[in-house]
Amino acid sequence: MEVMRHENIDKILALCGGCRSCGTCHIHIDPAMMGNMPPMSSDEDELLERSLHRNPYSRLSCQIPFDEKVNGLRVTIAQEGSK
């Protein structure tokens, strides 16, 4: 999330600043990279349950650490909308 904000990708609102409380940094991870992602916490899972656009590759970008495991990661910014 912070990397995308730093690069001025304005479609990532990240209103809560990475506190897992708003869901405005919802992304879809490249399926090939899912094995490199850290486990999803129950808080993240609960927040994503509210999204109309959740899929098996959904994550909150604020919960993805920027390290060598995500080198080359491709994501799609999820559409907005909640249940």
Sine and cosine of phi, psi and omega as CSV:
sin_phi,cos_phi,sin_psi,cos_psi,sin_omega,cos_omega
0.00,0.00,-0.73,0.68,-0.03,-1.00
-0.90,0.43,-0.61,0.79,0.03,-1.00
-0.90,0.43,-0.69,0.72,0.00,-1.00
-0.91,0.42,-0.65,0.76,0.03,-1.00
-0.91,0.41,-0.64,0.77,0.01,-1.00
-0.89,0.46,-0.55,0.84,0.01,-1.00
-1.00,0.06,0.17,0.99,0.05,-1.00
0.88,0.48,0.57,0.82,0.12,-0.99
-0.99,0.16,0.99,-0.17,-0.18,-0.98
-0.98,0.21,-0.07,1.00,0.03,-1.00
-0.99,0.16,-0.20,0.98,0.09,-1.00
-1.00,-0.07,0.97,-0.26,-0.02,-1.00
-0.97,0.24,-0.71,0.71,0.02,-1.00
0.72,0.70,0.80,0.60,-0.10,-1.00
-0.88,0.48,-0.52,0.85,-0.05,-1.00
-1.00,0.04,-0.06,1.00,0.03,-1.00
0.95,0.30,0.34,0.94,0.06,-1.00
0.99,-0.17,0.34,0.94,-0.04,-1.00
-1.00,-0.07,0.14,0.99,-0.02,-1.00
0.85,0.52,0.67,0.75,-0.04,-1.00
-0.80,-0.60,-0.05,1.00,-0.06,-1.00
-0.82,-0.57,-0.50,0.87,-0.01,-1.00
0.98,0.21,0.13,0.99,-0.04,-1.00
-0.99,0.12,0.15,0.99,0.10,-1.00
-0.89,-0.45,0.43,0.90,-0.01,-1.00
-0.89,0.46,0.79,-0.61,0.04,-1.00
-0.74,-0.67,0.24,-0.97,0.15,-0.99
-0.92,-0.40,0.84,-0.55,-0.04,-1.00
-0.99,0.17,0.58,-0.81,0.14,-0.99
-0.84,0.54,0.84,-0.55,-0.05,-1.00
-0.79,0.61,-0.55,0.84,-0.01,-1.00
-0.91,0.40,-0.32,0.95,-0.05,-1.00
-0.97,-0.22,-0.01,1.00,-0.06,-1.00
-0.84,0.54,-0.56,0.83,0.01,-1.00
-0.92,0.39,-0.27,0.96,0.00,-1.00
-1.00,-0.05,-0.07,1.00,-0.07,-1.00
-1.00,0.09,0.57,-0.82,0.10,-1.00
-0.93,0.37,0.36,-0.93,0.03,-1.00
-0.86,0.51,0.53,-0.85,0.03,-1.00
-0.99,0.14,0.73,-0.69,0.05,-1.00
-0.98,0.21,0.31,-0.95,0.03,-1.00
-0.90,0.43,-0.55,0.84,0.05,-1.00
-0.90,0.43,-0.69,0.72,0.02,-1.00
-0.91,0.42,-0.70,0.71,0.01,-1.00
-0.86,0.50,-0.70,0.71,0.00,-1.00
-0.89,0.45,-0.67,0.74,0.01,-1.00
-0.92,0.40,-0.66,0.76,0.01,-1.00
-0.93,0.37,-0.43,0.90,0.04,-1.00
-0.87,0.49,-0.41,0.91,-0.01,-1.00
-0.98,0.18,-0.21,0.98,-0.06,-1.00
-0.99,0.12,0.69,-0.72,0.10,-1.00
-0.95,0.30,-0.26,0.96,-0.13,-0.99
-0.92,-0.40,0.35,0.94,0.04,-1.00
-0.93,0.36,0.62,-0.79,0.13,-0.99
-0.62,-0.79,0.01,-1.00,-0.05,-1.00
-0.88,0.47,-0.24,0.97,-0.04,-1.00
-0.96,-0.28,0.20,0.98,-0.03,-1.00
-0.96,0.26,0.67,-0.74,0.14,-0.99
-0.51,-0.86,0.29,-0.96,0.18,-0.98
-1.00,-0.04,0.82,-0.57,-0.07,-1.00
-0.89,0.46,-0.41,0.91,0.03,-1.00
-0.93,0.36,-0.22,0.98,-0.03,-1.00
-0.98,-0.22,0.10,0.99,0.01,-1.00
-0.98,-0.22,0.94,-0.33,0.01,-1.00
-0.93,0.37,0.61,-0.79,0.01,-1.00
-1.00,0.01,0.99,-0.15,0.01,-1.00
-0.57,-0.82,-0.12,-0.99,-0.08,-1.00
-0.89,0.45,-0.38,0.92,0.01,-1.00
-0.93,0.38,-0.38,0.92,-0.02,-1.00
-0.97,-0.25,0.20,0.98,0.04,-1.00
-0.85,0.53,0.83,-0.55,-0.02,-1.00
1.00,0.07,0.10,1.00,-0.02,-1.00
-0.87,0.49,0.71,-0.71,0.11,-0.99
-0.90,-0.44,0.69,-0.72,0.01,-1.00
-0.72,-0.69,0.33,-0.94,0.13,-0.99
-0.87,-0.50,0.75,-0.66,0.04,-1.00
-0.97,0.26,0.82,-0.57,-0.04,-1.00
-0.94,0.35,0.50,-0.87,0.10,-0.99
-0.92,0.40,0.43,-0.90,0.05,-1.00
-0.99,0.13,0.42,-0.91,0.06,-1.00
0.61,-0.79,0.76,-0.65,0.00,-1.00
-0.79,-0.62,0.33,-0.94,-0.02,-1.00
-0.97,0.26,0.00,0.00,0.00,0.00
